[in-house]
């Protein structure tokens, strides 16, 4: 029996049943072990009844499990029967609380699921028409282009876009979802745009005119002060006050700084500073408001808000539902959400470390200027023992 238990290891069950918790899995393992004859466990290749381990309610014809002597492997026996529901919800994929009901669009997987699939074409067109309203003629068709750009020389750096497409009028559009802080995010957008320029350059004679290029960057962080025309802050600064008016949208073109007139509208950089969008559902007025609200909150919503009605938003909530994913998609999303959380955890740790170093610097300067540990503790509210510890370093 112990050998059977080692074969039915919880780590294997957990990998095969996304969303299962430990107590449920242990119960399934115990029940499974009790039904497996010792001869079947000991014999490599013996069939083990699968559905009780795979997921409650799963069909026995779907998957067979084999005890190999070193672990468990799954062999597909037959495909699941077609469902009348275009997006069947699988019991084994019911999202645990830490995953959410809908995908987080700031993850690589979530962004591409919403915007990067052929079935998402109408969704992408609606979003682009809102972002480029007044700038570009109404977009009625887009063609997805290769996301990976290869430079002319093999030793030069490549670029991988989140989304790259062209409109029926020839405009090239790059859309990037940036979850991690990028101090040189403007320069990054410029670098990516150069690929969209050079790929339009024909061999032979050329008058250097190219179709308009839009580089749209959706940011989950504050735009650096240098990008807003302010002096460059310290490297570890993340002060949100650098954008005092809390603008969400920033549009950049080549401008004559003396006259303020646009010199060229062939290259347009658009930055959406998502942290500055603070409207509640009741305050949404325009369709762009609804898009911004959706992008910022989708990963935390549990149902479709009343304010987000219409065909496009309904399509988004359908394809963004975690429980509608197949097994491979679910595993890919788990990896993507983990990567996103690792990024955010690292940012928080760096920020907290910066604050701690700043506090230590202030305490040492106060002491250097004659303040004693007791006085510093009284003025800052920091425990005396911590003050003394900092001063002793």
N, C-alpha and C positions, 0 to 999 in steps of 0.2 A: 504493500500500500504506500509506503514512503517513496518508492521509486515512481509510482504513478503520480504522487503529489509533486515530485520534482519535475515530471514531464509537463504537468499542467500548471506551470509556473505562472504566477499572477502577472509578471511582466509581459508574457506572451498574450494573455487574455486581454490585458489593458491595451496593448498595441492593436489588437484585432477588434476591440469593442470601444470605439471612441465615446467618451461620455459616461462610461460605467464607473461607479464608485467602488471603493475597496470592499466594503461590506457585501455589496451585491455580487461582486466577482467571486469573493471567497465562498459565498453560499452556492454559487453556480459550480465552482470547482469541487466543493465537497460533494454536491449531488452527483456531479459527473464521475468523480473517482469511485463513488459507491456503486456505479452501474457498469464499471469496466472490469471484465474478468481479468485475473492476473495473467492468464496466458496471452490475452490480447495486448496487454501493456508491455509484456516482455518481448513480444515478437515484432521486430521492425516492420513497418508497413501495415500493421494491423489497423483496421478502421475503428475509429472512436466516434460514437454518436455525437454529431456536431452542434445541432441547434441550441442545446442547453448552454454550451460554452460560447457560441457565436453571438447570440442575442435572444432575449425572451421574445417569442412570437415569430422567429425566423423559420422559414420552410426547410424541412429536412432535405429536400431535393437540391437546395441551393449550394450547399457546401459540405464536403466531407473532410474530416480531420484524420490525420495519420500520426500514430506514435512512431517516431523514428529511432528512439533510443537516446537521442540527444536533445530533443525539443519537439515542438509541434509545427507542422507545415499545413497549409490549406491548399487543397486542389479544387478548382472550380469544376463542378459537375454539370450544371446547367444554368443558364441565365434566368434571372427572376422573370416571372410572368409580367406582361405589360399591364400597366395600371391605367384606368380611365383618367386618372389625375395626371396632368402634364408634369407635375412636380410632386411625386409621392414623398411622404414624410416617413422615413425609416425609423423604427423604434431605437435602433442602435445609434442613430445620429441625433437624438434629442440633445440639443446643446446644453451643457452644464452652465451654471451661472457665470463662470469666469470666461466663457467663450462668447456669450450673448446670443440673441435671437437673430440678428442681422450682422452681416460682415462689417468690419471696420474699414471704411474707404481709405484710411491713411496707411493701411497695410498694402504691400505690393499685390497680394492675391486679391484683396477686396477691391482695389482700384481697377485692376484689369478685368475683374469679373463684371463690374458695373459698366465700364467704358470700352474695354478692349476686345470684346467678342463681336463676331459678325452680327449676332442677334441683338447687340447693344447699339447698333448703328443709329437708330432713331433717338435713343437716349443721348448719345454723344452729340448729335446734331442739335438737339434742344439745348443742351448745356452750352455749346459753342455759340449758338445764336444769342443767348443771354449775355455771355461774357463779351462778345464782340458787337453787341448792339450799337448801332450808330457809327461803327468803325468799318464793318464789312457788310456787303450785301447779304440778304437772307440766304443762309446755307440750306440747300435742299438735298445735297448728296455729298458723301465723303468716301474716300478710298483709303483704306489702311495701308500704310507703307512699312517697309522694313524698319524695325526698331533699332537694329544694330548697325552702326555706321563704321565702316572700315576706312582708315586714312590711306593716302596714296603711298606712303612708305611703311614698310613692315615694322620699323622700329618706333613708329609714332603711336600715340595713345588712341584707343578706340573710344566710342561713345555708345551707350545703350540707353535709348529713350524709354520712358514709361509708355508713351503713346505718340505715334507719328502718323499724320494723315494729310491728305490734300483734298481741296474742295473742287467742285465742278468748274470754278473760275480760275483754278490754278494756284490759289493761295496754299502755302505750306503751313501746317500747324503742329507744333510740338507741345505736348501737355506733360508736365512733371508733377508728381505728388511728392513733396519733400517732408518727411516726418522728422528727420534729424537736423539739428542746428547746423547751418552752413554759413560761416562768417563771410565767405565770398560767393554768396548765392547769385548775385548779379553777374559777376564774372563767369560763373558756371553757366548761367543761361546764355550769355554771349558766346561762350565756347561751343555749346551745343548748337546754337543757331548757325555757326559757321559751316557746319556740315550741310545744312539745308540750302546754304548759298552755293557752296562748291559743287554740289550734285546737280545744280542747274547750269553749270558752266559747260558749254559745248566745246568740242574740239575745233580748232581752227579759229576763224574770225569771230569776235564777239564784242558787242557794244557795252557789255557789263550791266545791262538791265536784267533784273531778275524778278520773279513773281514775289508778291508780298509774303513775308514770313512772320508768323506769330509764335512767340514762345511764352506759354502760359505756365506759371509756377504756382501751385497751391501749397502754401506753407503752413506747417503746424508749429511755427515758432515766430518770434518777432524779427522783423526786417532789421538788419544791422544799421546803426546810426549813420555810417558812412554812405549808405545807399539813400538816405533821406537828406543828404546835404549837410549833415552835422559833422563835427570833428570826430575822428576815430576814437572810440572808447577803449579802455583797457581790454586785453584779450579775453578776460574772463567775465566781461560785463554782459548782462542780459537785461538791462534796465528797460522796461516797457515804456517808460516816460519819454523815450527818444521819439515816439510817434504821438505827440501830445493831443492830436485831434482824433486819434484812433481810427484812421482811415483803413478800410479793408482792401480796397483796390488801388494799386499803383501802376500807372501806365507810363512807359518810358520809350522815347524816340530820340533820334538825332536832332538836337535843337541848337540854333545859334544863340549862344549865351548873351550876346550883346543886344539882340533884338527880341529874343524870345520866340522867333519864328521857326517853324519846323523846316529843316533842311531836306529830310528824306523820311517818307513814311513806309519805306520798303521793309524795314525791320522794326517790329513792335514787341516790346517785352511787357508782359502783364504779370504782376505779382498779387496774389490774393492772400492777405495776412489774416488767416482764419481766426486767430485768437481775438481779433478785434471785433468779430461779429458776435454781438451779445443780445440780439433781439430774442424775445420769447416767442412762442408759437402764436400768441394772441397779437403780437406786434408785426407779424409778417404782412407786407403790403404788396410787393412786386413778386414776379416769378423768380427774379434773381435772389430776392430775400429767401424764398423757399428753397432754392438750390443751396445757398450758403447754410441754411439751417439744417438741411438734409446732410450735407457733407460733414458738418461739425458734430451732429448728434446721432447719425444712423447707427453707429456701433453700440450705442447705449439705449436705443429705443426697444420697446417690447411689442409695439403695434404701430400701425400706420396712423400718424396724426391726422385729425380732421382737416387741418389747414393744407395738407399735402394731397390734394385730390387731382384727378385728371389721369389720362391714359399713361403718360410718361412716368409719373411717380408710382402708379400702380405696377407698372412693369419693373421698376427698380426694386420695389419691395418684394416682388415675386422672385426675381433672380438673386436678390441679396439674402434670402432666407437661408440660414445655416442648415436647417433640417432638410432642405431640398437637395443638398449635395450628395453625390455618391461617395463611396468610401475613399477613393483616391483624392477627390477634391477636398474632403474633410481633413485628411491627413496633411495635404498641402497647406490648407488654411491654418491648421494648428501650428505648423512650422512658421508661417508668415506672421501670425499674431505673437508668437514667442519672440521672433526677431524684433518686432515693433516694440514689445514691452522691454526687451533688453536695451534697446536704444533709449527709451524714455527713462528707464531706471538709471542708466549711465548718466543721462543729462541731469537728473535730480541729484545724484551722488556728487557730480562735479559742481553743481550749483551750491549744494550744502557745504562742500569742502571749501568753496570760494568764500562763502559767508563765514565759515569758521576761521579761516585764515584772516579775514578782514577784522573779525572781532578780536583775535589775538593781537593783531597789529595795533588796534585802537587801545587795548589794555596796556600794551608795552609802551606806547607813546604817552599815555596818561601817567604811567609810573615814571617814565623818563622826565616828565615835566613836574614831578614832585608829588603826585598823588599816591597815597599809601594803599595797600591792598584793601583795608577796611573801607576807605573812601570810594575806591573804584567799585567795590561790591555794592555799596549803598547807591551810587549813581547809576549803575547799569542793571542792577537787579540780579546779577550773576552771583552764584554761591561763592563764598569766601574761599572755600577749598579749591574750587576751579581756578579762581583768580591767582591764588598762590601757586598752583601747579603750572599755570602759564608763565608766570614770572620767574619760575625756577628753571625754565628750559634754556 
